[in-house]
Amino acid sequence: MDFENPFSDYGGIVHGERFIGRHESLQVVESRVLRPKEPGNLAIIGDYRIGKSSLVYQAVMERKGDLIARNRLPLWINLATYDQASSFFRSLVIRSYDELDELGLLTDPIIHAAKHALEDRVSWTEGYGRLQRYFEKIRQAGINVLFILDEFDHTRNLFRGDVSGFQGLRELSYRPEWRISFVTISRRSLRDIELQTKAISTLDGIFHKHYLSMFNELDMQEYFARISSVGIEVTPTLKERVDLYCGGHPYLLEMLGYEIVEQFRTFQAADVDQAAHCIEQSLIDHYEHMVSILGEDDSLNKLLQILFGPVVDAKQTNAEEFQRYGLIRLIEQGTFAAFSTHFHTFLKMIERQVDLWPLWRETEVALRDIVVTKMLEQHGEQWISKLSKAKPNLRVIFEKCQEAQQKEVTAFGSKASQNLVDFTYPQDLFAIIFAEWSVFSPIFGKDKNYWGQRAQLLAKIRNPLAHNRDQALYEHERQIAKGYCEEILEVLRAAE
C-alpha cells in the first residue's frame, strides 16, 4: 500500500496532471482568450469551491511559457488582498512592469511611462491617464497583457459606491490603443456585483460569461479512473454512494476521494459510507458556508421554496439561475432536487428552521400539533403503529415519512429530527384528519368536501416549483391560500 494518494493536495488550486476533465470549459477559455489575435474578456462564474481558479490556472497559467513566446503576458491578481481601489490599479502597473523586467522585455518608453504612472500625489483623473499611457507603450511594443482577477466578488467592497472603478477597468480593456484583457473569477455575475456595489456601469457588457457547474459524465469517468488507479475496484455501488454524498461537486469529490483512498490503504477495502462519516463535519462546514453565501441576498429562501415550497416569491428564472450554478437539477417528476441527496437532506433540515412564509409555517405547525394531540388522546403513544395497521393509505404515508427520517438520521445522526410528524406534508396531515374524521369533525365543522378543497390548494402551494411555468402559483391562488390558512388557524384556536 505504498502509493501516493491521487487526492492528497485537495483544497488548493488543482493543475497539471492532477486536473480532472472540464474539457468544454477549457475550450471556452481557449476560444475567447487564448486563440484570438485580439483576446476578449471572460467572466468565470461559479459557486464556492467549484473549481473556478483551478480551471483558469490550468487553461492559462500552465501555458504561461507558450503564451509569453507569443507575446502574451498572463498575470494573476487576487483582488481580496487589496483594501483600496487606488492600490489595486497601481498594482496593475507594478505587476506587469516587474514581469516585463524579469523577461527582459522593458523598453525605454515603457520604463518612462511606468515612472510617471507610479508617481504619488496626483488626482485620479491624471493618474488614470498615466496608467493608460503606460499600457499604450506596452501595446506598442507588441505585447498583449492578460490580467486574471481572482476573487472578483471583492470589488463589492473595493469599488463600493464608486462607479469609476468599474469604468476604469472597462476603459482599459475597451480602447484599442492600450487594450488589456481580463479574466474575472467570481461567485456572482458581474451584473450582480455591480448592483451590490450600487455603482452601475457598463463593464458587464464587454465580458463573455461562462458558468462553471458540477462535473459532467466524462469528468466523473476521469475521477473514478483516479480512484481505480490505486487498485480500488470501482463498482456501481461505489459510484452510487459517491453520487449520494457529492453529486458532481469537484471539491466534495476530492475530499471524499482522499478519504476513500486512505481507508483502502488502511483496511484494504473501500467503504464510501465510512469515508463520508470520517469527513462528516467537513461536509457540514462546507454546506454551512454555501448556505451563508446564499443567505446574503435572499437566494437561500428562493432555493428552499423551489425545492420544498411553499412558493412565495421564487420564479422560474430563479430556478434557471440555480441550474446554471449546478446547485439544483431537474428530476423526472418535473420538480427539482439539490445537486446531491446528502445536500438535499441538509437543506431539508434548514427548511424546517426558516420561515419562508410565516403564516404558512404557523398553519403547518398548528395542523401537526392538532393531529398529534388528538391521535395521542384517541390511540395513545403507539398511534402511528395502530393507524398504519388499520388504514392502508396511512401506512403508505408513514412509511414515506420513516424513509425520509431514516435518510436524515443516516446522513446527520443526532442532528436529525426524532419526530416522525415533522416529515409530513399538508396532504398527509389532511389524509390523517379525513381518515379519523369522527375525531376531527367537531373541531373543523363543515364536511370533508369543504375542507378537501382547501387541502388541495394548500397541498399545491406546499409543492416545489415545477419545471413547467404554468404549474407555478398565480397571485390570486396565493391570496386564496392566505385566506385558507387564516381560516384554519381560527378554527384551531377556537378548539384550544
DRENDO-890506 format. One record per residue (C-alpha): x, y, z. Coordinates in steps of 0.02 Angstrom, whole numbers, padded with zeros to 5 digits. Layout:
BEGIN
<x: X | y: Y | z: Z> .
...
//
This chain:
BEGIN
<x: 00000 | y: 00000 | z: 00000> .
<x: 00147 | y: 00115 | z: -00027> .
<x: 00068 | y: 00232 | z: -00155> .
<x: 00030 | y: 00417 | z: -00170> .
<x: -00148 | y: 00468 | z: -00138> .
<x: -00208 | y: 00550 | z: -00302> .
<x: -00310 | y: 00675 | z: -00199> .
<x: -00176 | y: 00714 | z: -00069> .
<x: -00173 | y: 00902 | z: -00102> .
<x: -00361 | y: 00930 | z: -00111> .
<x: -00419 | y: 01103 | z: -00060> .
<x: -00293 | y: 01204 | z: -00160> .
<x: -00284 | y: 01250 | z: -00344> .
<x: -00282 | y: 01090 | z: -00446> .
<x: -00172 | y: 01093 | z: -00601> .
<x: -00061 | y: 00989 | z: -00712> .
<x: -00086 | y: 00801 | z: -00704> .
<x: -00200 | y: 00822 | z: -00553> .
<x: -00327 | y: 00922 | z: -00653> .
<x: -00484 | y: 00825 | z: -00700> .
<x: -00595 | y: 00850 | z: -00851> .
<x: -00679 | y: 01017 | z: -00888> .
<x: -00646 | y: 00996 | z: -01074> .
<x: -00791 | y: 01107 | z: -01129> .
<x: -00742 | y: 01246 | z: -01008> .
<x: -00559 | y: 01236 | z: -01061> .
<x: -00618 | y: 01258 | z: -01240> .
<x: -00715 | y: 01415 | z: -01190> .
<x: -00556 | y: 01494 | z: -01119> .
<x: -00459 | y: 01441 | z: -01274> .
<x: -00586 | y: 01514 | z: -01395> .
<x: -00618 | y: 01676 | z: -01303> .
<x: -00449 | y: 01720 | z: -01229> .
<x: -00302 | y: 01619 | z: -01293> .
<x: -00329 | y: 01585 | z: -01478> .
<x: -00388 | y: 01754 | z: -01546> .
<x: -00261 | y: 01881 | z: -01605> .
<x: -00360 | y: 02008 | z: -01503> .
<x: -00418 | y: 01916 | z: -01345> .
<x: -00589 | y: 01951 | z: -01272> .
<x: -00638 | y: 01968 | z: -01090> .
<x: -00707 | y: 01819 | z: -00998> .
<x: -00803 | y: 01805 | z: -00834> .
<x: -00792 | y: 01634 | z: -00749> .
<x: -00939 | y: 01621 | z: -00630> .
<x: -00975 | y: 01479 | z: -00511> .
<x: -01016 | y: 01426 | z: -00334> .
<x: -00896 | y: 01415 | z: -00188> .
<x: -00755 | y: 01289 | z: -00217> .
<x: -00825 | y: 01231 | z: -00383> .
<x: -00653 | y: 01240 | z: -00465> .
<x: -00653 | y: 01412 | z: -00548> .
<x: -00474 | y: 01458 | z: -00503> .
<x: -00413 | y: 01283 | z: -00548> .
<x: -00494 | y: 01296 | z: -00719> .
<x: -00413 | y: 01463 | z: -00759> .
<x: -00245 | y: 01411 | z: -00689> .
<x: -00246 | y: 01253 | z: -00794> .
<x: -00305 | y: 01343 | z: -00951> .
<x: -00190 | y: 01493 | z: -00938> .
<x: -00051 | y: 01489 | z: -00809> .
<x: 00002 | y: 01311 | z: -00851> .
<x: 00038 | y: 01377 | z: -01026> .
<x: 00123 | y: 01536 | z: -00971> .
<x: 00286 | y: 01496 | z: -01060> .
<x: 00200 | y: 01463 | z: -01226> .
<x: 00095 | y: 01620 | z: -01208> .
<x: 00247 | y: 01728 | z: -01172> .
<x: 00330 | y: 01657 | z: -01327> .
<x: 00179 | y: 01726 | z: -01423> .
<x: 00196 | y: 01898 | z: -01339> .
<x: 00052 | y: 01862 | z: -01219> .
<x: 00085 | y: 01907 | z: -01037> .
<x: -00034 | y: 01822 | z: -00912> .
<x: -00034 | y: 01894 | z: -00736> .
<x: -00132 | y: 01830 | z: -00586> .
<x: -00201 | y: 01955 | z: -00459> .
<x: -00304 | y: 01911 | z: -00304> .
<x: -00420 | y: 02059 | z: -00276> .
<x: -00457 | y: 02004 | z: -00098> .
<x: -00282 | y: 02061 | z: -00048> .
<x: -00322 | y: 02245 | z: -00084> .
<x: -00418 | y: 02365 | z: 00026> .
<x: -00411 | y: 02520 | z: -00086> .
<x: -00453 | y: 02540 | z: -00270> .
<x: -00301 | y: 02652 | z: -00295> .
<x: -00184 | y: 02515 | z: -00231> .
<x: -00263 | y: 02390 | z: -00349> .
<x: -00242 | y: 02500 | z: -00503> .
<x: -00061 | y: 02537 | z: -00455> .
<x: -00032 | y: 02350 | z: -00441> .
<x: -00080 | y: 02330 | z: -00624> .
<x: 00072 | y: 02434 | z: -00667> .
<x: 00189 | y: 02359 | z: -00536> .
<x: 00148 | y: 02177 | z: -00576> .
<x: 00163 | y: 02197 | z: -00763> .
<x: 00320 | y: 02303 | z: -00750> .
<x: 00408 | y: 02178 | z: -00637> .
<x: 00363 | y: 02034 | z: -00751> .
<x: 00424 | y: 02126 | z: -00906> .
<x: 00584 | y: 02168 | z: -00814> .
<x: 00615 | y: 01984 | z: -00770> .
<x: 00584 | y: 01934 | z: -00950> .
<x: 00700 | y: 02069 | z: -01018> .
<x: 00558 | y: 02149 | z: -01117> .
<x: 00564 | y: 02325 | z: -01046> .
<x: 00589 | y: 02468 | z: -01169> .
<x: 00635 | y: 02648 | z: -01131> .
<x: 00457 | y: 02711 | z: -01169> .
<x: 00384 | y: 02579 | z: -01051> .
<x: 00507 | y: 02624 | z: -00913> .
<x: 00471 | y: 02810 | z: -00932> .
<x: 00282 | y: 02783 | z: -00934> .
<x: 00288 | y: 02670 | z: -00781> .
<x: 00385 | y: 02801 | z: -00683> .
<x: 00252 | y: 02931 | z: -00718> .
<x: 00108 | y: 02810 | z: -00684> .
<x: 00177 | y: 02770 | z: -00510> .
<x: 00206 | y: 02948 | z: -00453> .
<x: 00115 | y: 02994 | z: -00294> .
<x: 00004 | y: 03144 | z: -00258> .
<x: -00087 | y: 03153 | z: -00424> .
<x: -00276 | y: 03157 | z: -00448> .
<x: -00374 | y: 03002 | z: -00501> .
<x: -00403 | y: 03077 | z: -00673> .
<x: -00219 | y: 03118 | z: -00701> .
<x: -00160 | y: 02953 | z: -00626> .
<x: -00281 | y: 02854 | z: -00733> .
<x: -00223 | y: 02945 | z: -00889> .
<x: -00044 | y: 02897 | z: -00850> .
<x: -00099 | y: 02717 | z: -00822> .
<x: -00174 | y: 02714 | z: -00995> .
<x: -00016 | y: 02785 | z: -01074> .
<x: 00088 | y: 02652 | z: -00985> .
<x: -00014 | y: 02510 | z: -01060> .
<x: -00014 | y: 02600 | z: -01227> .
<x: 00177 | y: 02588 | z: -01229> .
<x: 00164 | y: 02401 | z: -01191> .
<x: 00045 | y: 02379 | z: -01337> .
<x: 00162 | y: 02475 | z: -01450> .
<x: 00298 | y: 02351 | z: -01401> .
<x: 00189 | y: 02212 | z: -01472> .
<x: 00142 | y: 02136 | z: -01303> .
<x: -00035 | y: 02087 | z: -01251> .
<x: -00066 | y: 02088 | z: -01063> .
<x: -00195 | y: 01971 | z: -00987> .
<x: -00245 | y: 02000 | z: -00805> .
<x: -00331 | y: 01860 | z: -00712> .
<x: -00431 | y: 01942 | z: -00573> .
<x: -00468 | y: 01810 | z: -00442> .
<x: -00595 | y: 01843 | z: -00303> .
<x: -00680 | y: 01974 | z: -00410> .
<x: -00827 | y: 01975 | z: -00289> .
<x: -00716 | y: 02082 | z: -00177> .
<x: -00748 | y: 02231 | z: -00291> .
<x: -00912 | y: 02244 | z: -00194> .
<x: -00803 | y: 02321 | z: -00058> .
<x: -00660 | y: 02388 | z: -00163> .
<x: -00769 | y: 02492 | z: -00280> .
<x: -00919 | y: 02518 | z: -00165> .
<x: -01018 | y: 02671 | z: -00216> .
<x: -00884 | y: 02723 | z: -00343> .
<x: -00925 | y: 02689 | z: -00524> .
<x: -00753 | y: 02748 | z: -00579> .
<x: -00676 | y: 02582 | z: -00526> .
<x: -00783 | y: 02479 | z: -00644> .
<x: -00775 | y: 02611 | z: -00780> .
<x: -00586 | y: 02614 | z: -00761> .
<x: -00574 | y: 02428 | z: -00794> .
<x: -00692 | y: 02443 | z: -00941> .
<x: -00594 | y: 02583 | z: -01023> .
<x: -00428 | y: 02490 | z: -01002> .
<x: -00499 | y: 02344 | z: -01098> .
<x: -00605 | y: 02438 | z: -01224> .
<x: -00492 | y: 02561 | z: -01315> .
<x: -00377 | y: 02479 | z: -01445> .
<x: -00230 | y: 02596 | z: -01406> .
<x: -00196 | y: 02523 | z: -01234> .
<x: -00310 | y: 02374 | z: -01229> .
<x: -00277 | y: 02240 | z: -01099> .
<x: -00384 | y: 02085 | z: -01070> .
<x: -00466 | y: 02021 | z: -00912> .
<x: -00524 | y: 01853 | z: -00849> .
<x: -00627 | y: 01877 | z: -00691> .
<x: -00662 | y: 01737 | z: -00567> .
<x: -00813 | y: 01762 | z: -00455> .
<x: -00959 | y: 01679 | z: -00372> .
<x: -01082 | y: 01811 | z: -00426> .
<x: -01112 | y: 01877 | z: -00600> .
<x: -01031 | y: 02044 | z: -00642> .
<x: -01203 | y: 02122 | z: -00654> .
<x: -01249 | y: 02063 | z: -00478> .
<x: -01083 | y: 02126 | z: -00410> .
<x: -01114 | y: 02297 | z: -00484> .
<x: -01291 | y: 02301 | z: -00413> .
<x: -01225 | y: 02258 | z: -00240> .
<x: -01094 | y: 02394 | z: -00258> .
<x: -01229 | y: 02521 | z: -00306> .
<x: -01113 | y: 02585 | z: -00442> .
<x: -01192 | y: 02531 | z: -00605> .
<x: -01076 | y: 02535 | z: -00756> .
<x: -01065 | y: 02450 | z: -00925> .
<x: -00920 | y: 02335 | z: -00878> .
<x: -01032 | y: 02182 | z: -00886> .
<x: -01067 | y: 02215 | z: -01071> .
<x: -00889 | y: 02181 | z: -01130> .
<x: -00875 | y: 02008 | z: -01048> .
<x: -00923 | y: 01837 | z: -01108> .
<x: -01000 | y: 01744 | z: -00959> .
<x: -00962 | y: 01562 | z: -00926> .
<x: -01043 | y: 01472 | z: -00780> .
<x: -00941 | y: 01331 | z: -00706> .
<x: -01053 | y: 01196 | z: -00636> .
<x: -01035 | y: 01019 | z: -00572> .
<x: -00932 | y: 00883 | z: -00656> .
<x: -01018 | y: 00805 | z: -00806> .
<x: -01018 | y: 00620 | z: -00851> .
<x: -00849 | y: 00625 | z: -00938> .
<x: -00771 | y: 00717 | z: -00791> .
<x: -00840 | y: 00586 | z: -00672> .
<x: -00763 | y: 00448 | z: -00777> .
<x: -00593 | y: 00530 | z: -00756> .
<x: -00625 | y: 00549 | z: -00569> .
<x: -00665 | y: 00365 | z: -00545> .
<x: -00513 | y: 00320 | z: -00651> .
<x: -00407 | y: 00411 | z: -00520> .
<x: -00485 | y: 00306 | z: -00383> .
<x: -00457 | y: 00144 | z: -00478> .
<x: -00275 | y: 00193 | z: -00513> .
<x: -00227 | y: 00141 | z: -00335> .
<x: -00310 | y: -00030 | z: -00350> .
<x: -00486 | y: 00008 | z: -00289> .
<x: -00624 | y: -00082 | z: -00384> .
<x: -00748 | y: 00049 | z: -00443> .
<x: -00914 | y: -00042 | z: -00431> .
<x: -01088 | y: 00026 | z: -00474> .
<x: -01124 | y: 00030 | z: -00287> .
<x: -00969 | y: 00134 | z: -00253> .
<x: -01020 | y: 00257 | z: -00390> .
<x: -01196 | y: 00267 | z: -00320> .
<x: -01137 | y: 00305 | z: -00143> .
<x: -01013 | y: 00436 | z: -00203> .
<x: -01152 | y: 00520 | z: -00302> .
<x: -01265 | y: 00518 | z: -00148> .
<x: -01138 | y: 00617 | z: -00046> .
<x: -01059 | y: 00728 | z: -00178> .
<x: -01160 | y: 00733 | z: -00337> .
<x: -01035 | y: 00805 | z: -00459> .
<x: -00960 | y: 00934 | z: -00342> .
<x: -00772 | y: 00936 | z: -00375> .
<x: -00713 | y: 00990 | z: -00203> .
<x: -00825 | y: 00867 | z: -00111> .
<x: -00773 | y: 00730 | z: -00231> .
<x: -00589 | y: 00764 | z: -00198> .
<x: -00614 | y: 00770 | z: -00010> .
<x: -00713 | y: 00607 | z: -00010> .
<x: -00594 | y: 00528 | z: -00136> .
<x: -00447 | y: 00564 | z: -00022> .
<x: -00533 | y: 00479 | z: 00124> .
<x: -00587 | y: 00329 | z: 00018> .
<x: -00408 | y: 00300 | z: -00036> .
<x: -00342 | y: 00316 | z: 00141> .
<x: -00474 | y: 00193 | z: 00203> .
<x: -00417 | y: 00074 | z: 00067> .
<x: -00235 | y: 00097 | z: 00118> .
<x: -00275 | y: 00053 | z: 00299> .
<x: -00407 | y: -00082 | z: 00281> .
<x: -00382 | y: -00144 | z: 00102> .
<x: -00565 | y: -00106 | z: 00069> .
<x: -00659 | y: 00045 | z: 00000> .
<x: -00806 | y: 00093 | z: 00111> .
<x: -00886 | y: 00254 | z: 00047> .
<x: -01006 | y: 00272 | z: 00193> .
<x: -00866 | y: 00253 | z: 00320> .
<x: -00760 | y: 00378 | z: 00224> .
<x: -00906 | y: 00501 | z: 00222> .
<x: -00930 | y: 00476 | z: 00408> .
<x: -00747 | y: 00523 | z: 00438> .
<x: -00770 | y: 00689 | z: 00346> .
<x: -00947 | y: 00723 | z: 00406> .
<x: -00903 | y: 00885 | z: 00495> .
<x: -00805 | y: 00947 | z: 00344> .
<x: -00956 | y: 00913 | z: 00234> .
<x: -01069 | y: 01008 | z: 00353> .
<x: -00945 | y: 01152 | z: 00365> .
<x: -00945 | y: 01165 | z: 00175> .
<x: -01136 | y: 01162 | z: 00168> .
<x: -01149 | y: 01295 | z: 00302> .
<x: -01031 | y: 01408 | z: 00206> .
<x: -01134 | y: 01383 | z: 00048> .
<x: -01293 | y: 01423 | z: 00143> .
<x: -01213 | y: 01577 | z: 00220> .
<x: -01168 | y: 01646 | z: 00048> .
<x: -01341 | y: 01607 | z: -00019> .
<x: -01417 | y: 01698 | z: 00129> .
<x: -01331 | y: 01862 | z: 00086> .
<x: -01457 | y: 01910 | z: -00048> .
<x: -01611 | y: 01805 | z: -00009> .
<x: -01557 | y: 01668 | z: -00130> .
<x: -01571 | y: 01539 | z: 00008> .
<x: -01756 | y: 01572 | z: 00034> .
<x: -01788 | y: 01556 | z: -00152> .
<x: -01688 | y: 01395 | z: -00162> .
<x: -01787 | y: 01320 | z: -00018> .
<x: -01950 | y: 01374 | z: -00098> .
<x: -01903 | y: 01292 | z: -00262> .
<x: -01850 | y: 01130 | z: -00179> .
<x: -01981 | y: 01113 | z: -00042> .
<x: -02112 | y: 01251 | z: -00057> .
<x: -02214 | y: 01347 | z: -00016> .
<x: -02181 | y: 01452 | z: -00170> .
<x: -02200 | y: 01629 | z: -00108> .
<x: -02093 | y: 01738 | z: -00222> .
<x: -01975 | y: 01617 | z: -00312> .
<x: -01987 | y: 01623 | z: -00501> .
<x: -01939 | y: 01507 | z: -00642> .
<x: -01793 | y: 01623 | z: -00679> .
<x: -01725 | y: 01588 | z: -00504> .
<x: -01733 | y: 01401 | z: -00539> .
<x: -01642 | y: 01426 | z: -00704> .
<x: -01506 | y: 01526 | z: -00615> .
<x: -01480 | y: 01390 | z: -00484> .
<x: -01469 | y: 01263 | z: -00626> .
<x: -01332 | y: 01366 | z: -00709> .
<x: -01234 | y: 01356 | z: -00547> .
<x: -01271 | y: 01169 | z: -00535> .
<x: -01349 | y: 01188 | z: -00362> .
<x: -01509 | y: 01101 | z: -00418> .
<x: -01554 | y: 00978 | z: -00553> .
<x: -01717 | y: 00932 | z: -00635> .
<x: -01786 | y: 00762 | z: -00587> .
<x: -01912 | y: 00653 | z: -00676> .
<x: -02068 | y: 00713 | z: -00587> .
<x: -02044 | y: 00887 | z: -00656> .
<x: -01978 | y: 00956 | z: -00492> .
<x: -01803 | y: 00994 | z: -00432> .
<x: -01677 | y: 00915 | z: -00314> .
<x: -01513 | y: 00980 | z: -00244> .
<x: -01352 | y: 00926 | z: -00329> .
<x: -01333 | y: 00781 | z: -00208> .
<x: -01450 | y: 00682 | z: -00097> .
<x: -01343 | y: 00723 | z: 00054> .
<x: -01351 | y: 00911 | z: 00024> .
<x: -01538 | y: 00898 | z: -00014> .
<x: -01565 | y: 00817 | z: 00156> .
<x: -01462 | y: 00953 | z: 00240> .
<x: -01567 | y: 01088 | z: 00156> .
<x: -01724 | y: 00999 | z: 00214> .
<x: -01665 | y: 01018 | z: 00394> .
<x: -01630 | y: 01202 | z: 00360> .
<x: -01802 | y: 01223 | z: 00284> .
<x: -01886 | y: 01168 | z: 00446> .
<x: -01800 | y: 01312 | z: 00536> .
<x: -01836 | y: 01450 | z: 00410> .
<x: -01997 | y: 01548 | z: 00397> .
<x: -02015 | y: 01559 | z: 00209> .
<x: -02193 | y: 01616 | z: 00236> .
<x: -02232 | y: 01642 | z: 00421> .
<x: -02420 | y: 01621 | z: 00401> .
<x: -02399 | y: 01456 | z: 00310> .
<x: -02271 | y: 01394 | z: 00436> .
<x: -02388 | y: 01436 | z: 00579> .
<x: -02530 | y: 01343 | z: 00492> .
<x: -02424 | y: 01189 | z: 00456> .
<x: -02359 | y: 01181 | z: 00635> .
<x: -02535 | y: 01204 | z: 00704> .
<x: -02601 | y: 01062 | z: 00595> .
<x: -02462 | y: 00946 | z: 00651> .
<x: -02495 | y: 00991 | z: 00833> .
<x: -02682 | y: 00956 | z: 00824> .
<x: -02654 | y: 00791 | z: 00734> .
<x: -02527 | y: 00731 | z: 00863> .
<x: -02632 | y: 00793 | z: 01010> .
<x: -02794 | y: 00710 | z: 00954> .
<x: -02712 | y: 00548 | z: 00897> .
<x: -02622 | y: 00531 | z: 01063> .
<x: -02788 | y: 00556 | z: 01153> .
<x: -02876 | y: 00431 | z: 01041> .
<x: -02745 | y: 00295 | z: 01016> .
<x: -02605 | y: 00326 | z: 01140> .
<x: -02416 | y: 00330 | z: 01113> .
<x: -02424 | y: 00195 | z: 00978> .
<x: -02550 | y: 00291 | z: 00872> .
<x: -02442 | y: 00287 | z: 00716> .
<x: -02422 | y: 00099 | z: 00726> .
<x: -02608 | y: 00073 | z: 00758> .
<x: -02661 | y: 00185 | z: 00614> .
<x: -02536 | y: 00101 | z: 00498> .
<x: -02614 | y: -00068 | z: 00533> .
<x: -02794 | y: -00008 | z: 00522> .
<x: -02780 | y: 00112 | z: 00373> .
<x: -02677 | y: 00052 | z: 00222> .
<x: -02674 | y: 00226 | z: 00143> .
<x: -02600 | y: 00299 | z: 00303> .
<x: -02472 | y: 00159 | z: 00312> .
<x: -02401 | y: 00217 | z: 00146> .
<x: -02387 | y: 00396 | z: 00214> .
<x: -02298 | y: 00342 | z: 00372> .
<x: -02180 | y: 00228 | z: 00276> .
<x: -02128 | y: 00376 | z: 00167> .
<x: -02102 | y: 00482 | z: 00322> .
<x: -01998 | y: 00345 | z: 00404> .
<x: -01894 | y: 00331 | z: 00245> .
<x: -01861 | y: 00520 | z: 00244> .
<x: -01822 | y: 00518 | z: 00430> .
<x: -01701 | y: 00373 | z: 00410> .
<x: -01609 | y: 00463 | z: 00270> .
<x: -01588 | y: 00613 | z: 00384> .
<x: -01529 | y: 00505 | z: 00530> .
<x: -01407 | y: 00412 | z: 00419> .
<x: -01339 | y: 00573 | z: 00347> .
<x: -01334 | y: 00682 | z: 00502> .
<x: -01357 | y: 00573 | z: 00655> .
<x: -01414 | y: 00664 | z: 00811> .
<x: -01447 | y: 00823 | z: 00711> .
<x: -01595 | y: 00736 | z: 00628> .
<x: -01773 | y: 00761 | z: 00690> .
<x: -01839 | y: 00622 | z: 00801> .
<x: -02021 | y: 00674 | z: 00770> .
<x: -02095 | y: 00573 | z: 00626> .
<x: -02234 | y: 00700 | z: 00600> .
<x: -02102 | y: 00830 | z: 00552> .
<x: -02086 | y: 00735 | z: 00388> .
<x: -02270 | y: 00750 | z: 00340> .
<x: -02340 | y: 00867 | z: 00209> .
<x: -02511 | y: 00954 | z: 00211> .
<x: -02592 | y: 00818 | z: 00105> .
<x: -02527 | y: 00690 | z: 00231> .
<x: -02599 | y: 00785 | z: 00379> .
<x: -02768 | y: 00804 | z: 00296> .
<x: -02766 | y: 00620 | z: 00247> .
<x: -02750 | y: 00578 | z: 00433> .
<x: -02885 | y: 00703 | z: 00479> .
<x: -03006 | y: 00633 | z: 00348> .
<x: -02966 | y: 00453 | z: 00396> .
<x: -03010 | y: 00496 | z: 00577> .
<x: -03149 | y: 00617 | z: 00535> .
<x: -03257 | y: 00565 | z: 00682> .
<x: -03120 | y: 00632 | z: 00796> .
<x: -03086 | y: 00792 | z: 00699> .
<x: -03258 | y: 00842 | z: 00634> .
<x: -03308 | y: 00926 | z: 00800> .
<x: -03155 | y: 01037 | z: 00781> .
<x: -03165 | y: 01078 | z: 00596> .
<x: -03352 | y: 01075 | z: 00568> .
<x: -03422 | y: 01082 | z: 00389> .
<x: -03391 | y: 00922 | z: 00291> .
<x: -03247 | y: 00831 | z: 00206> .
<x: -03283 | y: 00908 | z: 00036> .
<x: -03270 | y: 01083 | z: 00107> .
<x: -03100 | y: 01051 | z: 00187> .
<x: -03046 | y: 00942 | z: 00041> .
<x: -03048 | y: 01094 | z: -00073> .
<x: -02939 | y: 01188 | z: 00049> .
<x: -02822 | y: 01040 | z: 00070> .
<x: -02800 | y: 01027 | z: -00118> .
<x: -02741 | y: 01208 | z: -00139> .
<x: -02633 | y: 01204 | z: 00016> .
<x: -02551 | y: 01045 | z: -00047> .
<x: -02515 | y: 01132 | z: -00212> .
<x: -02436 | y: 01283 | z: -00130> .
<x: -02326 | y: 01169 | z: -00024> .
<x: -02259 | y: 01080 | z: -00178> .
<x: -02093 | y: 01136 | z: -00251> .
<x: -02084 | y: 01250 | z: -00402> .
<x: -02119 | y: 01140 | z: -00552> .
<x: -02021 | y: 01144 | z: -00715> .
<x: -02174 | y: 01199 | z: -00812> .
<x: -02208 | y: 01385 | z: -00788> .
<x: -02396 | y: 01352 | z: -00796> .
<x: -02384 | y: 01248 | z: -00637> .
<x: -02316 | y: 01392 | z: -00534> .
<x: -02440 | y: 01478 | z: -00420> .
<x: -02531 | y: 01632 | z: -00476> .
<x: -02551 | y: 01781 | z: -00361> .
<x: -02738 | y: 01752 | z: -00337> .
<x: -02701 | y: 01574 | z: -00281> .
<x: -02579 | y: 01639 | z: -00151> .
<x: -02712 | y: 01759 | z: -00089> .
<x: -02841 | y: 01619 | z: -00077> .
<x: -02713 | y: 01510 | z: 00013> .
<x: -02682 | y: 01652 | z: 00134> .
<x: -02868 | y: 01656 | z: 00174> .
<x: -02874 | y: 01468 | z: 00196> .
<x: -02727 | y: 01474 | z: 00317> .
<x: -02810 | y: 01610 | z: 00420> .
<x: -02972 | y: 01508 | z: 00422> .
<x: -02883 | y: 01351 | z: 00482> .
<x: -02790 | y: 01445 | z: 00617> .
<x: -02952 | y: 01524 | z: 00677> .
<x: -03036 | y: 01353 | z: 00686> .
<x: -02890 | y: 01275 | z: 00780> .
<x: -02877 | y: 01421 | z: 00903> .
<x: -03062 | y: 01403 | z: 00943> .
<x: -03031 | y: 01219 | z: 00984> .
<x: -02896 | y: 01257 | z: 01113> .
//
